Amino acid sequence: MSRLRFGTFLAPFHRAGENPTLALQRDLELVEHLDALGIDEAWIGEHHSAGSEIIASPEIFIAAAAERTKRIKLGTGVTSASYHNPLWVADRMVLLDHLTRGRSMLGVGPGSLPSDSAMIGLNPTDTRELLDVNLDIIMRLLRGEVVTEQTKTHNLVEAQLQLRPYTEPCFDVAVAAVASPTGPRMAGRHGVGLLSIGATLSQDGFDALAHHWNVVEERAQHYGQPTPDREKWRLVGLMHIAETKEQAYRDVEYGIENWFRYFQKTAAFPQMAVEGGDVKEMIDFINEAGIGAIGTPDDAKAQVQRLADQSGGFGAMLLLGHEWANPQATKRSWELIAQNVVPHFQGTTWGGVSHAESTQAAKERAGLKRDAYAATQLEAVDHMTKKYADEVASK
């Protein structure tokens, strides 16, 4: 890893029954906070049912967030491309690329909630097959091609984009993956990035990490694409960090049970099979199953390193937004990550030394010579004192 980027993957997850207007404002405020901390990316989800993941259009949210921020890149995490006309997906993203001056990214997937696709007459098999077709069309449109094609849901007749992307040649595009090789296959075929949403959310996802990138490379070679760049590989994981483990455990008592119950009782998303009957069991499941870190910055650093070792290297660590803790503790967790975790994984292109190692080495060098330097300081003071005394005496 040269410069590991950090970001959030914001579905988001909110407690059903609370004020949705305020919840969406919290999401926007969190992205503002991350921008101020220098966090690199924020990916915003699309969902239409189940009452917790309440952003229906990541593009609209990104447009609002872009006006509040300065540098953070904003991606659709993900656009459920199977639900939409691929022409309009490409067209809207090009518009966002211009509005954000190149800070937009397109992530695509089949849609994670069957309760979403059922409302438009599609089942999970349909959405996965449509994703392959629609992503191909989207990429052709973004390359400037004219597309005539009939899909299961839409008819395109000499379709083309009226605007070219602001980013040259195009903004970042990534495809989602959990445990199966479907996402890696499409990423390799189209030469786009990979969003490993199941990187730590399941043991299968973790075990598949290294294999996933092998699939990306194999498919890229098969379709004559350039060798894939691991900088385009983003892993999604779970964390909440505080100054002490005890504080982190107290923090997540606020909302971790609600998050677990959503996947255990509401969302028909078996890839997120989380275990735990009470808060202690839930915390233990996150930490002991190796799917995340609830603890201190040292625990967070160890988890990121574990993923790097398992995967062979990747480009960005995205932390799933979950509201396990209250807004203040959540923001503090991000501050600790920015202050104490990020610098250990950035700066290594300069002689292989990270920002953290660089300042620590400078401290050690200064410490080794402190006594000698202190002596020269005292000698300098003594010299100037005597010099002044001699000047006075000479008058």
Legacy VTK file of the C-alpha trace (Angstrom):
# vtk DataFile Version 3.0
C-alpha trace
ASCII
DATASET POLYDATA
POINTS 395 float
0.000 0.000 0.000
1.459 3.360 -1.015
-1.020 5.854 0.428
-3.987 4.056 1.909
-7.074 6.221 1.610
-9.753 6.276 4.302
-13.454 6.899 3.957
-16.966 5.950 4.997
-19.592 3.731 3.402
-22.822 5.391 4.505
-25.874 3.239 3.788
-27.005 4.858 6.188
-28.501 2.918 9.129
-30.985 4.832 11.263
-33.383 3.669 13.930
-36.844 3.189 12.418
-39.425 5.465 14.045
-37.120 8.414 14.702
-37.257 11.765 12.889
-35.941 11.040 9.357
-35.323 14.710 8.583
-32.929 15.040 11.516
-31.304 11.711 10.680
-30.490 12.898 7.162
-29.071 16.125 8.573
-26.790 14.042 10.823
-25.563 12.225 7.740
-24.712 15.500 6.034
-23.009 16.822 9.172
-20.933 13.656 9.433
-19.692 14.067 5.855
-18.805 17.692 6.661
-16.891 16.500 9.726
-14.981 13.916 7.688
-14.102 16.553 5.107
-12.666 18.783 7.840
-10.616 15.833 9.167
-9.083 15.187 5.760
-10.865 11.868 5.192
-10.666 10.957 1.508
-14.007 9.467 0.464
-17.676 9.058 1.376
-19.898 6.545 -0.434
-23.672 6.955 -0.136
-26.219 4.134 -0.497
-29.515 3.716 -2.313
-32.425 1.912 -0.647
-36.206 2.124 -0.878
-37.692 -0.052 1.876
-37.187 -1.523 5.390
-37.190 1.865 7.150
-33.542 2.180 8.238
-31.492 2.905 5.111
-33.451 5.987 4.141
-31.503 7.621 1.310
-33.424 6.863 -1.902
-31.114 8.795 -4.236
-27.389 8.965 -3.481
-27.004 11.475 -6.338
-29.304 14.002 -4.636
-27.531 13.499 -1.311
-24.125 13.938 -2.981
-25.246 17.191 -4.592
-26.237 18.521 -1.158
-23.054 17.237 0.514
-20.834 18.677 -2.204
-22.058 22.191 -1.410
-21.078 21.710 2.245
-17.603 20.259 1.638
-14.330 21.222 -0.045
-12.194 18.210 -0.894
-13.746 14.867 0.092
-14.716 12.685 -2.889
-18.339 11.524 -2.964
-19.505 8.248 -4.464
-22.746 6.375 -4.954
-22.355 3.385 -2.673
-24.038 2.012 -4.533
-26.430 2.978 -7.291
-28.679 -0.046 -7.753
-28.068 -0.016 -11.492
-30.495 -2.887 -12.105
-33.416 -0.656 -11.069
-32.682 2.156 -13.509
-32.395 3.073 -17.129
-28.609 2.848 -17.685
-28.704 5.959 -19.888
-30.053 8.060 -17.023
-27.542 6.560 -14.555
-24.661 7.651 -16.782
-26.267 11.021 -17.551
-26.868 11.900 -13.878
-23.313 10.942 -12.908
-21.819 13.112 -15.633
-23.925 16.011 -14.320
-22.658 15.360 -10.778
-19.092 15.194 -12.077
-19.482 18.722 -13.435
-21.322 20.079 -10.384
-18.645 18.742 -8.011
-15.694 19.632 -10.280
-14.507 16.063 -10.375
-15.315 14.900 -6.848
-18.003 12.364 -7.827
-17.602 8.587 -8.158
-19.993 5.924 -9.416
-20.429 2.692 -7.508
-22.875 0.138 -8.898
-24.481 -3.018 -7.581
-27.610 -5.135 -8.093
-29.423 -3.767 -5.037
-29.099 -5.426 -1.637
-32.712 -5.487 -0.390
-35.166 -7.876 -2.091
-37.940 -5.727 -0.628
-36.724 -2.918 -2.933
-36.653 -4.876 -6.181
-39.939 -6.671 -5.433
-41.766 -3.335 -5.705
-40.728 -3.039 -9.362
-41.335 -6.685 -10.190
-37.724 -7.927 -10.069
-36.200 -10.740 -8.023
-32.549 -11.058 -6.908
-31.666 -13.228 -9.909
-33.115 -10.597 -12.247
-31.153 -7.794 -10.617
-27.825 -9.623 -10.842
-28.326 -10.429 -14.513
-29.440 -6.863 -15.246
-26.391 -5.422 -13.488
-24.061 -7.138 -15.949
-26.057 -5.810 -18.921
-26.552 -2.299 -17.544
-22.951 -1.789 -16.435
-21.795 -2.679 -19.942
-24.152 -0.064 -21.387
-23.100 2.568 -18.832
-19.415 2.070 -19.625
-20.056 2.277 -23.367
-21.992 5.524 -22.914
-19.234 7.011 -20.753
-16.748 6.197 -23.522
-18.866 8.265 -25.904
-20.482 5.408 -27.806
-23.958 5.454 -29.323
-25.951 2.552 -27.888
-28.988 0.800 -29.318
-30.033 -2.092 -27.087
-33.139 -3.732 -25.651
-32.832 -4.895 -22.050
-35.377 -6.700 -19.891
-36.599 -3.361 -18.546
-35.593 -0.634 -21.018
-35.221 0.096 -24.720
-32.340 2.335 -25.822
-32.462 3.736 -29.341
-29.312 5.514 -30.514
-28.733 6.596 -26.919
-25.767 8.855 -26.193
-24.632 11.419 -23.647
-24.929 15.111 -24.429
-22.097 15.986 -21.979
-18.657 14.504 -21.606
-17.440 13.835 -18.053
-15.701 16.732 -16.313
-13.012 14.272 -15.148
-10.767 13.173 -17.990
-11.165 10.571 -19.283
-13.817 9.617 -16.696
-14.616 9.656 -12.987
-13.931 6.590 -10.820
-16.302 3.687 -11.368
-16.469 0.689 -9.015
-18.618 -2.426 -8.750
-19.771 -3.945 -5.465
-18.826 -7.429 -4.239
-19.722 -9.448 -1.141
-18.629 -13.095 -1.254
-19.312 -14.335 -4.784
-16.969 -13.670 -7.757
-19.696 -11.752 -9.674
-18.415 -8.284 -8.741
-14.727 -9.086 -9.330
-15.577 -10.572 -12.739
-17.313 -7.363 -13.854
-14.572 -5.144 -12.389
-11.930 -7.024 -14.363
-13.947 -7.064 -17.560
-14.604 -3.324 -17.564
-11.345 -2.166 -16.002
-13.101 -0.497 -13.059
-12.597 -0.564 -9.293
-13.919 -3.076 -6.779
-15.957 -2.255 -3.669
-15.590 -5.255 -1.343
-18.582 -4.596 0.892
-18.220 -8.064 2.378
-14.548 -7.588 3.209
-15.085 -7.981 6.931
-18.847 -8.307 7.216
-18.673 -12.079 6.976
-16.055 -14.784 7.379
-16.719 -15.819 3.776
-16.062 -12.266 2.630
-12.794 -12.111 4.537
-11.648 -15.497 3.259
-12.477 -14.471 -0.320
-10.425 -11.265 -0.292
-7.233 -12.473 -1.935
-9.193 -14.644 -4.376
-11.369 -11.715 -5.414
-8.427 -9.735 -6.717
-7.133 -12.799 -8.541
-10.491 -12.935 -10.334
-10.228 -9.225 -11.225
-6.768 -9.771 -12.721
-7.786 -12.902 -14.618
-10.873 -11.270 -16.169
-8.918 -8.130 -17.048
-6.364 -10.226 -18.901
-9.130 -12.192 -20.633
-10.785 -9.013 -21.953
-7.528 -7.265 -22.854
-7.784 -4.651 -20.094
-4.645 -3.130 -18.533
-3.317 -4.800 -15.401
-5.716 -3.727 -12.612
-4.420 -1.189 -10.095
-4.966 -2.168 -6.460
-5.453 1.528 -5.703
-8.948 1.020 -7.159
-9.786 -1.687 -4.586
-11.836 -0.486 -1.630
-12.611 -2.624 1.427
-15.567 -1.943 3.738
-15.250 -2.751 7.447
-16.681 -2.096 10.899
-15.139 0.053 13.640
-15.873 2.216 16.635
-12.916 3.735 18.455
-12.521 5.543 21.780
-9.653 6.448 24.116
-10.100 3.166 26.012
-11.754 -0.165 25.294
-14.106 0.384 28.223
-15.235 3.728 26.783
-15.741 2.202 23.324
-17.879 -0.564 24.844
-20.002 1.981 26.709
-20.357 4.090 23.568
-21.813 1.306 21.439
-24.467 0.456 24.013
-26.287 3.402 22.435
-27.192 1.674 19.174
-25.377 -1.565 18.376
-28.357 -3.730 19.327
-30.646 -1.856 16.939
-28.115 -2.365 14.128
-27.814 -6.099 14.823
-31.584 -6.553 15.052
-32.032 -4.846 11.686
-29.993 -7.565 9.986
-31.314 -10.358 12.186
-35.022 -9.500 11.984
-35.773 -6.987 9.207
-33.436 -6.862 6.211
-33.562 -9.945 3.983
-29.817 -9.763 3.403
-28.304 -13.102 4.508
-24.809 -11.990 3.478
-24.945 -9.857 6.639
-25.589 -12.718 9.046
-24.511 -11.198 12.367
-24.715 -13.065 15.656
-25.402 -11.878 19.191
-28.216 -12.007 21.698
-27.192 -9.103 23.935
-24.800 -6.161 23.723
-21.844 -8.062 25.186
-22.287 -10.913 22.700
-22.548 -8.393 19.868
-19.323 -6.638 20.865
-17.576 -9.995 21.232
-18.849 -11.075 17.810
-17.392 -7.985 16.125
-14.031 -8.294 17.864
-13.538 -12.033 18.200
-14.848 -13.048 14.772
-12.340 -10.631 13.292
-14.931 -8.720 11.290
-14.219 -5.358 12.919
-12.766 -3.442 15.840
-14.524 -1.937 18.834
-11.758 -0.569 21.019
-8.774 1.769 20.781
-6.753 3.220 17.894
-4.294 0.344 18.342
-7.127 -2.128 17.730
-8.108 -0.195 14.604
-4.531 -0.210 13.283
-4.281 -3.953 13.872
-7.522 -4.567 11.973
-6.423 -2.515 8.967
-3.079 -4.320 8.915
-4.850 -7.666 9.140
-6.880 -6.790 6.058
-3.783 -5.639 4.212
-2.032 -8.911 4.978
-5.041 -11.019 3.968
-5.735 -9.150 0.726
-2.210 -8.510 -0.450
-2.813 -4.760 -0.515
-5.676 -2.419 -1.405
-6.335 1.255 -2.017
-8.964 2.454 0.466
-10.369 1.447 3.853
-14.028 2.407 4.086
-15.715 2.269 7.491
-19.375 1.330 7.432
-21.592 4.036 8.920
-23.679 2.354 11.630
-24.679 4.746 14.459
-23.616 2.261 17.130
-22.709 5.328 19.207
-24.353 8.721 19.627
-23.365 11.491 17.182
-20.759 13.010 19.503
-19.023 9.698 20.182
-19.206 8.790 16.488
-17.459 12.022 15.525
-14.867 11.449 18.263
-14.217 7.966 16.875
-13.461 9.487 13.498
-11.188 12.105 15.090
-9.160 9.367 16.776
-8.934 7.448 13.505
-7.761 10.564 11.653
-5.250 11.446 14.373
-3.869 8.042 15.276
-4.697 5.467 12.587
-4.520 7.241 9.233
-0.895 8.472 9.631
0.333 4.890 10.076
-0.858 3.987 6.571
0.010 7.142 4.636
3.260 8.768 3.553
5.083 5.523 2.771
5.899 6.542 -0.816
8.604 8.728 0.745
11.325 6.182 1.467
8.841 3.609 2.760
8.293 5.635 5.956
4.767 6.579 7.058
3.819 9.963 8.490
3.620 8.430 11.955
7.019 6.742 11.636
8.570 9.947 10.306
7.567 12.067 13.307
8.398 9.263 15.740
11.860 8.888 14.195
12.414 12.646 14.428
11.454 12.528 18.117
13.874 9.651 18.749
16.750 11.402 16.958
16.172 14.555 18.961
15.933 12.548 22.193
19.244 10.764 21.609
21.074 14.076 21.256
19.045 16.059 23.762
21.729 16.242 26.464
24.442 17.290 24.012
22.207 19.929 22.421
21.092 21.187 25.834
24.755 21.645 26.793
25.393 23.752 23.675
22.356 25.868 24.538
23.737 26.561 27.997
27.169 27.316 26.525
25.559 29.801 24.144
23.749 31.566 27.001
26.959 31.672 29.057
28.902 33.026 26.063
26.421 35.836 25.382
26.224 36.715 29.083
30.010 37.068 29.277
30.060 39.000 26.008
27.558 41.487 27.366
29.509 41.807 30.621
32.686 42.545 28.636
30.838 45.211 26.589
29.679 46.951 29.776
33.108 46.763 31.325
34.743 48.274 28.229
32.606 51.424 28.582
LINES 1 396
395 0 1 2 3 4 5 6 7 8 9 10 11 12 13 14 15 16 17 18 19 20 21 22 23 24 25 26 27 28 29 30 31 32 33 34 35 36 37 38 39 40 41 42 43 44 45 46 47 48 49 50 51 52 53 54 55 56 57 58 59 60 61 62 63 64 65 66 67 68 69 70 71 72 73 74 75 76 77 78 79 80 81 82 83 84 85 86 87 88 89 90 91 92 93 94 95 96 97 98 99 100 101 102 103 104 105 106 107 108 109 110 111 112 113 114 115 116 117 118 119 120 121 122 123 124 125 126 127 128 129 130 131 132 133 134 135 136 137 138 139 140 141 142 143 144 145 146 147 148 149 150 151 152 153 154 155 156 157 158 159 160 161 162 163 164 165 166 167 168 169 170 171 172 173 174 175 176 177 178 179 180 181 182 183 184 185 186 187 188 189 190 191 192 193 194 195 196 197 198 199 200 201 202 203 204 205 206 207 208 209 210 211 212 213 214 215 216 217 218 219 220 221 222 223 224 225 226 227 228 229 230 231 232 233 234 235 236 237 238 239 240 241 242 243 244 245 246 247 248 249 250 251 252 253 254 255 256 257 258 259 260 261 262 263 264 265 266 267 268 269 270 271 272 273 274 275 276 277 278 279 280 281 282 283 284 285 286 287 288 289 290 291 292 293 294 295 296 297 298 299 300 301 302 303 304 305 306 307 308 309 310 311 312 313 314 315 316 317 318 319 320 321 322 323 324 325 326 327 328 329 330 331 332 333 334 335 336 337 338 339 340 341 342 343 344 345 346 347 348 349 350 351 352 353 354 355 356 357 358 359 360 361 362 363 364 365 366 367 368 369 370 371 372 373 374 375 376 377 378 379 380 381 382 383 384 385 386 387 388 389 390 391 392 393 394
